């Protein structure tokens, strides 16, 4: 059983139980900003996915 549960939208928000945290995360004021940042990150990743995958393949081939 966890001793402390942190809000995924702002780690300064912490709770004594997972249930309290889950309830809080539904109404957390930092949720909108988190979701906007996540959307930006996903767009950047998707734009560069092929290059990232090619770099992984190259690294694996180099390490062998």
mmCIF file as Biopython writes it, N, C-alpha, C and O atoms, coordinates in Angstrom:
data_model
#
loop_
_atom_site.group_PDB
_atom_site.id
_atom_site.type_symbol
_atom_site.label_atom_id
_atom_site.label_alt_id
_atom_site.label_comp_id
_atom_site.label_asym_id
_atom_site.label_entity_id
_atom_site.label_seq_id
_atom_site.pdbx_PDB_ins_code
_atom_site.Cartn_x
_atom_site.Cartn_y
_atom_site.Cartn_z
_atom_site.occupancy
_atom_site.B_iso_or_equiv
_atom_site.auth_seq_id
_atom_site.auth_asym_id
_atom_site.pdbx_PDB_model_num
ATOM 1   N N  . UNK A ? 1  ? 0.838   -1.176 0.000   1.0 0.0 1  A 1 
ATOM 2   C CA . UNK A ? 1  ? 0.000   0.000  0.000   1.0 0.0 1  A 1 
ATOM 3   C C  . UNK A ? 1  ? 0.888   1.247  0.000   1.0 0.0 1  A 1 
ATOM 4   O O  . UNK A ? 1  ? 1.766   1.381  0.852   1.0 0.0 1  A 1 
ATOM 5   N N  . UNK A ? 2  ? 0.661   2.163  -0.955  1.0 0.0 2  A 1 
ATOM 6   C CA . UNK A ? 2  ? 1.513   3.358  -0.993  1.0 0.0 2  A 1 
ATOM 7   C C  . UNK A ? 2  ? 1.286   4.256  0.219   1.0 0.0 2  A 1 
ATOM 8   O O  . UNK A ? 2  ? 0.192   4.305  0.781   1.0 0.0 2  A 1 
ATOM 9   N N  . UNK A ? 3  ? 2.332   4.957  0.604   1.0 0.0 3  A 1 
ATOM 10  C CA . UNK A ? 3  ? 2.252   5.893  1.721   1.0 0.0 3  A 1 
ATOM 11  C C  . UNK A ? 3  ? 1.797   7.256  1.211   1.0 0.0 3  A 1 
ATOM 12  O O  . UNK A ? 3  ? 1.041   7.963  1.876   1.0 0.0 3  A 1 
ATOM 13  N N  . UNK A ? 4  ? 2.273   7.613  0.013   1.0 0.0 4  A 1 
ATOM 14  C CA . UNK A ? 4  ? 1.927   8.896  -0.590  1.0 0.0 4  A 1 
ATOM 15  C C  . UNK A ? 4  ? 1.623   8.668  -2.065  1.0 0.0 4  A 1 
ATOM 16  O O  . UNK A ? 4  ? 2.312   7.897  -2.734  1.0 0.0 4  A 1 
ATOM 17  N N  . UNK A ? 5  ? 0.591   9.339  -2.568  1.0 0.0 5  A 1 
ATOM 18  C CA . UNK A ? 5  ? 0.254   9.275  -3.990  1.0 0.0 5  A 1 
ATOM 19  C C  . UNK A ? 5  ? 0.308   10.687 -4.540  1.0 0.0 5  A 1 
ATOM 20  O O  . UNK A ? 5  ? -0.304  11.601 -3.988  1.0 0.0 5  A 1 
ATOM 21  N N  . UNK A ? 6  ? 1.049   10.865 -5.642  1.0 0.0 6  A 1 
ATOM 22  C CA . UNK A ? 6  ? 1.228   12.181 -6.234  1.0 0.0 6  A 1 
ATOM 23  C C  . UNK A ? 6  ? 0.325   12.366 -7.449  1.0 0.0 6  A 1 
ATOM 24  O O  . UNK A ? 6  ? 0.076   11.422 -8.198  1.0 0.0 6  A 1 
ATOM 25  N N  . UNK A ? 7  ? -0.155  13.573 -7.633  1.0 0.0 7  A 1 
ATOM 26  C CA . UNK A ? 7  ? -0.956  13.947 -8.796  1.0 0.0 7  A 1 
ATOM 27  C C  . UNK A ? 7  ? -0.056  13.939 -10.027 1.0 0.0 7  A 1 
ATOM 28  O O  . UNK A ? 7  ? 1.049   14.479 -9.982  1.0 0.0 7  A 1 
ATOM 29  N N  . UNK A ? 8  ? -0.511  13.331 -11.131 1.0 0.0 8  A 1 
ATOM 30  C CA . UNK A ? 8  ? 0.332   13.286 -12.329 1.0 0.0 8  A 1 
ATOM 31  C C  . UNK A ? 8  ? 0.385   14.625 -13.050 1.0 0.0 8  A 1 
ATOM 32  O O  . UNK A ? 8  ? 1.234   14.825 -13.919 1.0 0.0 8  A 1 
ATOM 33  N N  . UNK A ? 9  ? -0.506  15.540 -12.703 1.0 0.0 9  A 1 
ATOM 34  C CA . UNK A ? 9  ? -0.527  16.849 -13.344 1.0 0.0 9  A 1 
ATOM 35  C C  . UNK A ? 9  ? 0.321   17.870 -12.608 1.0 0.0 9  A 1 
ATOM 36  O O  . UNK A ? 9  ? 0.751   18.860 -13.199 1.0 0.0 9  A 1 
ATOM 37  N N  . UNK A ? 10 ? 0.568   17.639 -11.313 1.0 0.0 10 A 1 
ATOM 38  C CA . UNK A ? 10 ? 1.398   18.538 -10.512 1.0 0.0 10 A 1 
ATOM 39  C C  . UNK A ? 10 ? 1.858   17.762 -9.278  1.0 0.0 10 A 1 
ATOM 40  O O  . UNK A ? 10 ? 1.056   17.486 -8.385  1.0 0.0 10 A 1 
ATOM 41  N N  . UNK A ? 11 ? 3.136   17.411 -9.225  1.0 0.0 11 A 1 
ATOM 42  C CA . UNK A ? 11 ? 3.645   16.578 -8.130  1.0 0.0 11 A 1 
ATOM 43  C C  . UNK A ? 11 ? 3.677   17.299 -6.787  1.0 0.0 11 A 1 
ATOM 44  O O  . UNK A ? 11 ? 3.966   16.683 -5.761  1.0 0.0 11 A 1 
ATOM 45  N N  . UNK A ? 12 ? 3.385   18.589 -6.786  1.0 0.0 12 A 1 
ATOM 46  C CA . UNK A ? 12 ? 3.265   19.290 -5.514  1.0 0.0 12 A 1 
ATOM 47  C C  . UNK A ? 12 ? 1.957   18.921 -4.808  1.0 0.0 12 A 1 
ATOM 48  O O  . UNK A ? 12 ? 1.790   19.171 -3.614  1.0 0.0 12 A 1 
ATOM 49  N N  . UNK A ? 13 ? 1.036   18.323 -5.564  1.0 0.0 13 A 1 
ATOM 50  C CA . UNK A ? 13 ? -0.218  17.834 -4.984  1.0 0.0 13 A 1 
ATOM 51  C C  . UNK A ? 13 ? 0.000   16.384 -4.591  1.0 0.0 13 A 1 
ATOM 52  O O  . UNK A ? 13 ? 0.306   15.552 -5.445  1.0 0.0 13 A 1 
ATOM 53  N N  . UNK A ? 14 ? -0.153  16.070 -3.319  1.0 0.0 14 A 1 
ATOM 54  C CA . UNK A ? 14 ? 0.028   14.684 -2.877  1.0 0.0 14 A 1 
ATOM 55  C C  . UNK A ? 14 ? -1.054  14.305 -1.881  1.0 0.0 14 A 1 
ATOM 56  O O  . UNK A ? 14 ? -1.638  15.155 -1.209  1.0 0.0 14 A 1 
ATOM 57  N N  . UNK A ? 15 ? -1.305  13.002 -1.805  1.0 0.0 15 A 1 
ATOM 58  C CA . UNK A ? 15 ? -2.442  12.493 -1.052  1.0 0.0 15 A 1 
ATOM 59  C C  . UNK A ? 15 ? -2.062  11.227 -0.303  1.0 0.0 15 A 1 
ATOM 60  O O  . UNK A ? 15 ? -1.073  10.570 -0.627  1.0 0.0 15 A 1 
ATOM 61  N N  . UNK A ? 16 ? -2.853  10.897 0.696   1.0 0.0 16 A 1 
ATOM 62  C CA . UNK A ? 16 ? -2.575  9.720  1.528   1.0 0.0 16 A 1 
ATOM 63  C C  . UNK A ? 16 ? -3.099  8.438  0.905   1.0 0.0 16 A 1 
ATOM 64  O O  . UNK A ? 16 ? -2.714  7.346  1.322   1.0 0.0 16 A 1 
ATOM 65  N N  . UNK A ? 17 ? -3.977  8.557  -0.094  1.0 0.0 17 A 1 
ATOM 66  C CA . UNK A ? 17 ? -4.492  7.349  -0.731  1.0 0.0 17 A 1 
ATOM 67  C C  . UNK A ? 17 ? -4.631  7.557  -2.238  1.0 0.0 17 A 1 
ATOM 68  O O  . UNK A ? 17 ? -4.738  8.685  -2.719  1.0 0.0 17 A 1 
ATOM 69  N N  . UNK A ? 18 ? -4.626  6.465  -2.954  1.0 0.0 18 A 1 
ATOM 70  C CA . UNK A ? 18 ? -4.770  6.506  -4.406  1.0 0.0 18 A 1 
ATOM 71  C C  . UNK A ? 18 ? -6.177  6.990  -4.770  1.0 0.0 18 A 1 
ATOM 72  O O  . UNK A ? 18 ? -6.353  7.706  -5.756  1.0 0.0 18 A 1 
ATOM 73  N N  . UNK A ? 19 ? -7.152  6.610  -3.992  1.0 0.0 19 A 1 
ATOM 74  C CA . UNK A ? 19 ? -8.533  7.043  -4.245  1.0 0.0 19 A 1 
ATOM 75  C C  . UNK A ? 19 ? -8.653  8.563  -4.149  1.0 0.0 19 A 1 
ATOM 76  O O  . UNK A ? 19 ? -9.297  9.185  -4.993  1.0 0.0 19 A 1 
ATOM 77  N N  . UNK A ? 20 ? -8.037  9.171  -3.125  1.0 0.0 20 A 1 
ATOM 78  C CA . UNK A ? 20 ? -8.041  10.634 -2.995  1.0 0.0 20 A 1 
ATOM 79  C C  . UNK A ? 20 ? -7.374  11.275 -4.207  1.0 0.0 20 A 1 
ATOM 80  O O  . UNK A ? 20 ? -7.875  12.253 -4.761  1.0 0.0 20 A 1 
ATOM 81  N N  . UNK A ? 21 ? -6.237  10.712 -4.608  1.0 0.0 21 A 1 
ATOM 82  C CA . UNK A ? 21 ? -5.515  11.249 -5.762  1.0 0.0 21 A 1 
ATOM 83  C C  . UNK A ? 21 ? -6.362  11.168 -7.021  1.0 0.0 21 A 1 
ATOM 84  O O  . UNK A ? 21 ? -6.449  12.141 -7.770  1.0 0.0 21 A 1 
ATOM 85  N N  . UNK A ? 22 ? -6.986  10.023 -7.264  1.0 0.0 22 A 1 
ATOM 86  C CA . UNK A ? 22 ? -7.806  9.852  -8.458  1.0 0.0 22 A 1 
ATOM 87  C C  . UNK A ? 22 ? -8.952  10.855 -8.497  1.0 0.0 22 A 1 
ATOM 88  O O  . UNK A ? 22 ? -9.253  11.420 -9.549  1.0 0.0 22 A 1 
ATOM 89  N N  . UNK A ? 23 ? -9.582  11.072 -7.364  1.0 0.0 23 A 1 
ATOM 90  C CA . UNK A ? 23 ? -10.666 12.052 -7.278  1.0 0.0 23 A 1 
ATOM 91  C C  . UNK A ? 23 ? -10.138 13.450 -7.598  1.0 0.0 23 A 1 
ATOM 92  O O  . UNK A ? 23 ? -10.767 14.204 -8.340  1.0 0.0 23 A 1 
ATOM 93  N N  . UNK A ? 24 ? -9.002  13.782 -7.043  1.0 0.0 24 A 1 
ATOM 94  C CA . UNK A ? 24 ? -8.391  15.096 -7.284  1.0 0.0 24 A 1 
ATOM 95  C C  . UNK A ? 24 ? -8.018  15.282 -8.756  1.0 0.0 24 A 1 
ATOM 96  O O  . UNK A ? 24 ? -8.256  16.350 -9.321  1.0 0.0 24 A 1 
ATOM 97  N N  . UNK A ? 25 ? -7.436  14.256 -9.381  1.0 0.0 25 A 1 
ATOM 98  C CA . UNK A ? 25 ? -6.980  14.379 -10.768 1.0 0.0 25 A 1 
ATOM 99  C C  . UNK A ? 25 ? -8.121  14.695 -11.725 1.0 0.0 25 A 1 
ATOM 100 O O  . UNK A ? 25 ? -7.891  15.292 -12.777 1.0 0.0 25 A 1 
ATOM 101 N N  . UNK A ? 26 ? -9.336  14.311 -11.386 1.0 0.0 26 A 1 
ATOM 102 C CA . UNK A ? 26 ? -10.477 14.627 -12.241 1.0 0.0 26 A 1 
ATOM 103 C C  . UNK A ? 26 ? -10.756 16.124 -12.294 1.0 0.0 26 A 1 
ATOM 104 O O  . UNK A ? 26 ? -11.287 16.620 -13.288 1.0 0.0 26 A 1 
ATOM 105 N N  . UNK A ? 27 ? -10.403 16.852 -11.230 1.0 0.0 27 A 1 
ATOM 106 C CA . UNK A ? 27 ? -10.705 18.284 -11.166 1.0 0.0 27 A 1 
ATOM 107 C C  . UNK A ? 27 ? -9.454  19.161 -11.053 1.0 0.0 27 A 1 
ATOM 108 O O  . UNK A ? 27 ? -9.572  20.373 -10.873 1.0 0.0 27 A 1 
ATOM 109 N N  . UNK A ? 28 ? -8.286  18.584 -11.154 1.0 0.0 28 A 1 
ATOM 110 C CA . UNK A ? 28 ? -7.031  19.325 -10.966 1.0 0.0 28 A 1 
ATOM 111 C C  . UNK A ? 28 ? -6.927  20.494 -11.940 1.0 0.0 28 A 1 
ATOM 112 O O  . UNK A ? 28 ? -7.166  20.346 -13.139 1.0 0.0 28 A 1 
ATOM 113 N N  . UNK A ? 29 ? -6.568  21.655 -11.405 1.0 0.0 29 A 1 
ATOM 114 C CA . UNK A ? 29 ? -6.436  22.858 -12.230 1.0 0.0 29 A 1 
ATOM 115 C C  . UNK A ? 29 ? -5.252  22.800 -13.195 1.0 0.0 29 A 1 
ATOM 116 O O  . UNK A ? 29 ? -5.197  23.590 -14.137 1.0 0.0 29 A 1 
ATOM 117 N N  . UNK A ? 30 ? -4.319  21.900 -12.989 1.0 0.0 30 A 1 
ATOM 118 C CA . UNK A ? 30 ? -3.154  21.773 -13.860 1.0 0.0 30 A 1 
ATOM 119 C C  . UNK A ? 30 ? -3.374  20.783 -15.000 1.0 0.0 30 A 1 
ATOM 120 O O  . UNK A ? 30 ? -2.494  20.610 -15.843 1.0 0.0 30 A 1 
ATOM 121 N N  . UNK A ? 31 ? -4.509  20.147 -15.037 1.0 0.0 31 A 1 
ATOM 122 C CA . UNK A ? 31 ? -4.796  19.116 -16.037 1.0 0.0 31 A 1 
ATOM 123 C C  . UNK A ? 31 ? -4.758  19.670 -17.460 1.0 0.0 31 A 1 
ATOM 124 O O  . UNK A ? 31 ? -4.176  19.042 -18.344 1.0 0.0 31 A 1 
ATOM 125 N N  . UNK A ? 32 ? -5.363  20.825 -17.695 1.0 0.0 32 A 1 
ATOM 126 C CA . UNK A ? 32 ? -5.429  21.411 -19.035 1.0 0.0 32 A 1 
ATOM 127 C C  . UNK A ? 32 ? -4.032  21.689 -19.586 1.0 0.0 32 A 1 
ATOM 128 O O  . UNK A ? 32 ? -3.739  21.360 -20.735 1.0 0.0 32 A 1 
ATOM 129 N N  . UNK A ? 33 ? -3.181  22.288 -18.774 1.0 0.0 33 A 1 
ATOM 130 C CA . UNK A ? 33 ? -1.810  22.582 -19.211 1.0 0.0 33 A 1 
ATOM 131 C C  . UNK A ? 33 ? -1.045  21.300 -19.502 1.0 0.0 33 A 1 
ATOM 132 O O  . UNK A ? 33 ? -0.321  21.223 -20.495 1.0 0.0 33 A 1 
ATOM 133 N N  . UNK A ? 34 ? -1.197  20.300 -18.654 1.0 0.0 34 A 1 
ATOM 134 C CA . UNK A ? 34 ? -0.552  18.998 -18.854 1.0 0.0 34 A 1 
ATOM 135 C C  . UNK A ? 34 ? -0.985  18.397 -20.185 1.0 0.0 34 A 1 
ATOM 136 O O  . UNK A ? 34 ? -0.152  17.928 -20.960 1.0 0.0 34 A 1 
ATOM 137 N N  . UNK A ? 35 ? -2.282  18.409 -20.447 1.0 0.0 35 A 1 
ATOM 138 C CA . UNK A ? 35 ? -2.803  17.826 -21.690 1.0 0.0 35 A 1 
ATOM 139 C C  . UNK A ? 35 ? -2.317  18.595 -22.916 1.0 0.0 35 A 1 
ATOM 140 O O  . UNK A ? 35 ? -2.017  17.985 -23.942 1.0 0.0 35 A 1 
ATOM 141 N N  . UNK A ? 36 ? -2.234  19.927 -22.827 1.0 0.0 36 A 1 
ATOM 142 C CA . UNK A ? 36 ? -1.686  20.719 -23.946 1.0 0.0 36 A 1 
ATOM 143 C C  . UNK A ? 36 ? -0.229  20.365 -24.206 1.0 0.0 36 A 1 
ATOM 144 O O  . UNK A ? 36 ? 0.171   20.176 -25.355 1.0 0.0 36 A 1 
ATOM 145 N N  . UNK A ? 37 ? 0.557   20.274 -23.154 1.0 0.0 37 A 1 
ATOM 146 C CA . UNK A ? 37 ? 1.969   19.927 -23.302 1.0 0.0 37 A 1 
ATOM 147 C C  . UNK A ? 37 ? 2.127   18.520 -23.869 1.0 0.0 37 A 1 
ATOM 148 O O  . UNK A ? 37 ? 2.989   18.287 -24.717 1.0 0.0 37 A 1 
ATOM 149 N N  . UNK A ? 38 ? 1.316   17.598 -23.415 1.0 0.0 38 A 1 
ATOM 150 C CA . UNK A ? 38 ? 1.374   16.231 -23.909 1.0 0.0 38 A 1 
ATOM 151 C C  . UNK A ? 38 ? 1.028   16.182 -25.401 1.0 0.0 38 A 1 
ATOM 152 O O  . UNK A ? 38 ? 1.663   15.453 -26.163 1.0 0.0 38 A 1 
ATOM 153 N N  . UNK A ? 39 ? 0.033   16.950 -25.810 1.0 0.0 39 A 1 
ATOM 154 C CA . UNK A ? 39 ? -0.354  16.994 -27.220 1.0 0.0 39 A 1 
ATOM 155 C C  . UNK A ? 39 ? 0.793   17.532 -28.091 1.0 0.0 39 A 1 
ATOM 156 O O  . UNK A ? 39 ? 1.055   17.005 -29.172 1.0 0.0 39 A 1 
ATOM 157 N N  . UNK A ? 40 ? 1.466   18.575 -27.619 1.0 0.0 40 A 1 
ATOM 158 C CA . UNK A ? 40 ? 2.613   19.126 -28.348 1.0 0.0 40 A 1 
ATOM 159 C C  . UNK A ? 40 ? 3.723   18.082 -28.471 1.0 0.0 40 A 1 
ATOM 160 O O  . UNK A ? 40 ? 4.317   17.918 -29.536 1.0 0.0 40 A 1 
ATOM 161 N N  . UNK A ? 41 ? 3.991   17.389 -27.384 1.0 0.0 41 A 1 
ATOM 162 C CA . UNK A ? 41 ? 5.031   16.364 -27.376 1.0 0.0 41 A 1 
ATOM 163 C C  . UNK A ? 41 ? 4.709   15.259 -28.363 1.0 0.0 41 A 1 
ATOM 164 O O  . UNK A ? 41 ? 5.588   14.816 -29.102 1.0 0.0 41 A 1 
ATOM 165 N N  . UNK A ? 42 ? 3.459   14.805 -28.389 1.0 0.0 42 A 1 
ATOM 166 C CA . UNK A ? 42 ? 3.044   13.754 -29.314 1.0 0.0 42 A 1 
ATOM 167 C C  . UNK A ? 42 ? 3.185   14.204 -30.765 1.0 0.0 42 A 1 
ATOM 168 O O  . UNK A ? 42 ? 3.601   13.414 -31.613 1.0 0.0 42 A 1 
ATOM 169 N N  . UNK A ? 43 ? 2.850   15.450 -31.065 1.0 0.0 43 A 1 
ATOM 170 C CA . UNK A ? 43 ? 2.992   15.969 -32.433 1.0 0.0 43 A 1 
ATOM 171 C C  . UNK A ? 43 ? 4.457   15.963 -32.865 1.0 0.0 43 A 1 
ATOM 172 O O  . UNK A ? 43 ? 4.783   15.570 -33.985 1.0 0.0 43 A 1 
ATOM 173 N N  . UNK A ? 44 ? 5.328   16.399 -31.968 1.0 0.0 44 A 1 
ATOM 174 C CA . UNK A ? 44 ? 6.763   16.428 -32.276 1.0 0.0 44 A 1 
ATOM 175 C C  . UNK A ? 44 ? 7.282   15.009 -32.477 1.0 0.0 44 A 1 
ATOM 176 O O  . UNK A ? 44 ? 8.022   14.744 -33.424 1.0 0.0 44 A 1 
ATOM 177 N N  . UNK A ? 45 ? 6.894   14.095 -31.584 1.0 0.0 45 A 1 
ATOM 178 C CA . UNK A ? 45 ? 7.339   12.703 -31.705 1.0 0.0 45 A 1 
ATOM 179 C C  . UNK A ? 45 ? 6.853   12.102 -33.012 1.0 0.0 45 A 1 
ATOM 180 O O  . UNK A ? 45 ? 7.633   11.488 -33.739 1.0 0.0 45 A 1 
ATOM 181 N N  . UNK A ? 46 ? 5.574   12.270 -33.319 1.0 0.0 46 A 1 
ATOM 182 C CA . UNK A ? 46 ? 5.021   11.695 -34.548 1.0 0.0 46 A 1 
ATOM 183 C C  . UNK A ? 46 ? 5.704   12.258 -35.788 1.0 0.0 46 A 1 
ATOM 184 O O  . UNK A ? 46 ? 5.924   11.542 -36.765 1.0 0.0 46 A 1 
ATOM 185 N N  . UNK A ? 47 ? 6.034   13.537 -35.745 1.0 0.0 47 A 1 
ATOM 186 C CA . UNK A ? 47 ? 6.728   14.178 -36.868 1.0 0.0 47 A 1 
ATOM 187 C C  . UNK A ? 47 ? 8.116   13.561 -37.072 1.0 0.0 47 A 1 
ATOM 188 O O  . UNK A ? 47 ? 8.579   13.429 -38.204 1.0 0.0 47 A 1 
ATOM 189 N N  . UNK A ? 48 ? 8.769   13.188 -35.984 1.0 0.0 48 A 1 
ATOM 190 C CA . UNK A ? 48 ? 10.150  12.700 -36.051 1.0 0.0 48 A 1 
ATOM 191 C C  . UNK A ? 48 ? 10.281  11.200 -35.817 1.0 0.0 48 A 1 
ATOM 192 O O  . UNK A ? 48 ? 11.397  10.702 -35.665 1.0 0.0 48 A 1 
ATOM 193 N N  . UNK A ? 49 ? 9.182   10.477 -35.784 1.0 0.0 49 A 1 
ATOM 194 C CA . UNK A ? 49 ? 9.191   9.053  -35.444 1.0 0.0 49 A 1 
ATOM 195 C C  . UNK A ? 49 ? 10.110  8.226  -36.351 1.0 0.0 49 A 1 
ATOM 196 O O  . UNK A ? 49 ? 10.890  7.411  -35.857 1.0 0.0 49 A 1 
ATOM 197 N N  . UNK A ? 50 ? 10.027  8.425  -37.645 1.0 0.0 50 A 1 
ATOM 198 C CA . UNK A ? 50 ? 10.849  7.630  -38.568 1.0 0.0 50 A 1 
ATOM 199 C C  . UNK A ? 50 ? 12.336  7.848  -38.306 1.0 0.0 50 A 1 
ATOM 200 O O  . UNK A ? 50 ? 13.113  6.894  -38.304 1.0 0.0 50 A 1 
ATOM 201 N N  . UNK A ? 51 ? 12.727  9.083  -38.089 1.0 0.0 51 A 1 
ATOM 202 C CA . UNK A ? 51 ? 14.124  9.394  -37.815 1.0 0.0 51 A 1 
ATOM 203 C C  . UNK A ? 51 ? 14.562  8.735  -36.500 1.0 0.0 51 A 1 
ATOM 204 O O  . UNK A ? 51 ? 15.653  8.171  -36.425 1.0 0.0 51 A 1 
ATOM 205 N N  . UNK A ? 52 ? 13.725  8.805  -35.477 1.0 0.0 52 A 1 
ATOM 206 C CA . UNK A ? 52 ? 14.041  8.204  -34.178 1.0 0.0 52 A 1 
ATOM 207 C C  . UNK A ? 52 ? 14.218  6.694  -34.322 1.0 0.0 52 A 1 
ATOM 208 O O  . UNK A ? 52 ? 15.178  6.126  -33.801 1.0 0.0 52 A 1 
ATOM 209 N N  . UNK A ? 53 ? 13.300  6.053  -35.023 1.0 0.0 53 A 1 
ATOM 210 C CA . UNK A ? 53 ? 13.387  4.605  -35.219 1.0 0.0 53 A 1 
ATOM 211 C C  . UNK A ? 53 ? 14.649  4.232  -35.999 1.0 0.0 53 A 1 
ATOM 212 O O  . UNK A ? 53 ? 15.300  3.237  -35.680 1.0 0.0 53 A 1 
ATOM 213 N N  . UNK A ? 54 ? 14.995  5.012  -37.007 1.0 0.0 54 A 1 
ATOM 214 C CA . UNK A ? 54 ? 16.199  4.730  -37.784 1.0 0.0 54 A 1 
ATOM 215 C C  . UNK A ? 54 ? 17.446  4.860  -36.916 1.0 0.0 54 A 1 
ATOM 216 O O  . UNK A ? 54 ? 18.379  4.069  -37.055 1.0 0.0 54 A 1 
ATOM 217 N N  . UNK A ? 55 ? 17.472  5.845  -36.024 1.0 0.0 55 A 1 
ATOM 218 C CA . UNK A ? 55 ? 18.604  6.014  -35.118 1.0 0.0 55 A 1 
ATOM 219 C C  . UNK A ? 55 ? 18.725  4.818  -34.181 1.0 0.0 55 A 1 
ATOM 220 O O  . UNK A ? 55 ? 19.837  4.381  -33.883 1.0 0.0 55 A 1 
ATOM 221 N N  . UNK A ? 56 ? 17.607  4.283  -33.714 1.0 0.0 56 A 1 
ATOM 222 C CA . UNK A ? 56 ? 17.634  3.091  -32.852 1.0 0.0 56 A 1 
ATOM 223 C C  . UNK A ? 56 ? 18.215  1.898  -33.604 1.0 0.0 56 A 1 
ATOM 224 O O  . UNK A ? 56 ? 19.042  1.162  -33.067 1.0 0.0 56 A 1 
ATOM 225 N N  . UNK A ? 57 ? 17.776  1.711  -34.854 1.0 0.0 57 A 1 
ATOM 226 C CA . UNK A ? 57 ? 18.277  0.607  -35.672 1.0 0.0 57 A 1 
ATOM 227 C C  . UNK A ? 57 ? 19.776  0.766  -35.891 1.0 0.0 57 A 1 
ATOM 228 O O  . UNK A ? 57 ? 20.530  -0.198 -35.758 1.0 0.0 57 A 1 
ATOM 229 N N  . UNK A ? 58 ? 20.209  1.972  -36.224 1.0 0.0 58 A 1 
ATOM 230 C CA . UNK A ? 58 ? 21.631  2.239  -36.449 1.0 0.0 58 A 1 
ATOM 231 C C  . UNK A ? 58 ? 22.456  1.946  -35.197 1.0 0.0 58 A 1 
ATOM 232 O O  . UNK A ? 58 ? 23.537  1.364  -35.287 1.0 0.0 58 A 1 
ATOM 233 N N  . UNK A ? 59 ? 21.954  2.345  -34.045 1.0 0.0 59 A 1 
ATOM 234 C CA . UNK A ? 59 ? 22.678  2.114  -32.790 1.0 0.0 59 A 1 
ATOM 235 C C  . UNK A ? 59 ? 22.794  0.623  -32.502 1.0 0.0 59 A 1 
ATOM 236 O O  . UNK A ? 59 ? 23.857  0.155  -32.094 1.0 0.0 59 A 1 
ATOM 237 N N  . UNK A ? 60 ? 21.707  -0.134 -32.710 1.0 0.0 60 A 1 
ATOM 238 C CA . UNK A ? 60 ? 21.749  -1.566 -32.473 1.0 0.0 60 A 1 
ATOM 239 C C  . UNK A ? 60 ? 22.754  -2.235 -33.411 1.0 0.0 60 A 1 
ATOM 240 O O  . UNK A ? 60 ? 23.493  -3.124 -32.988 1.0 0.0 60 A 1 
ATOM 241 N N  . UNK A ? 61 ? 22.788  -1.817 -34.686 1.0 0.0 61 A 1 
ATOM 242 C CA . UNK A ? 61 ? 23.725  -2.386 -35.656 1.0 0.0 61 A 1 
ATOM 243 C C  . UNK A ? 61 ? 25.162  -2.037 -35.273 1.0 0.0 61 A 1 
ATOM 244 O O  . UNK A ? 61 ? 26.065  -2.860 -35.425 1.0 0.0 61 A 1 
ATOM 245 N N  . UNK A ? 62 ? 25.368  -0.846 -34.788 1.0 0.0 62 A 1 
ATOM 246 C CA . UNK A ? 62 ? 26.710  -0.401 -34.387 1.0 0.0 62 A 1 
ATOM 247 C C  . UNK A ? 62 ? 27.199  -1.161 -33.164 1.0 0.0 62 A 1 
ATOM 248 O O  . UNK A ? 62 ? 28.378  -1.502 -33.076 1.0 0.0 62 A 1 
ATOM 249 N N  . UNK A ? 63 ? 26.304  -1.428 -32.223 1.0 0.0 63 A 1 
ATOM 250 C CA . UNK A ? 63 ? 26.672  -2.102 -30.978 1.0 0.0 63 A 1 
ATOM 251 C C  . UNK A ? 63 ? 26.963  -3.584 -31.145 1.0 0.0 63 A 1 
ATOM 252 O O  . UNK A ? 63 ? 27.568  -4.185 -30.258 1.0 0.0 63 A 1 
ATOM 253 N N  . UNK A ? 64 ? 26.559  -4.184 -32.235 1.0 0.0 64 A 1 
ATOM 254 C CA . UNK A ? 64 ? 26.783  -5.627 -32.442 1.0 0.0 64 A 1 
ATOM 255 C C  . UNK A ? 64 ? 28.171  -5.933 -32.814 1.0 0.0 64 A 1 
ATOM 256 O O  . UNK A ? 64 ? 28.512  -7.097 -33.021 1.0 0.0 64 A 1 
#
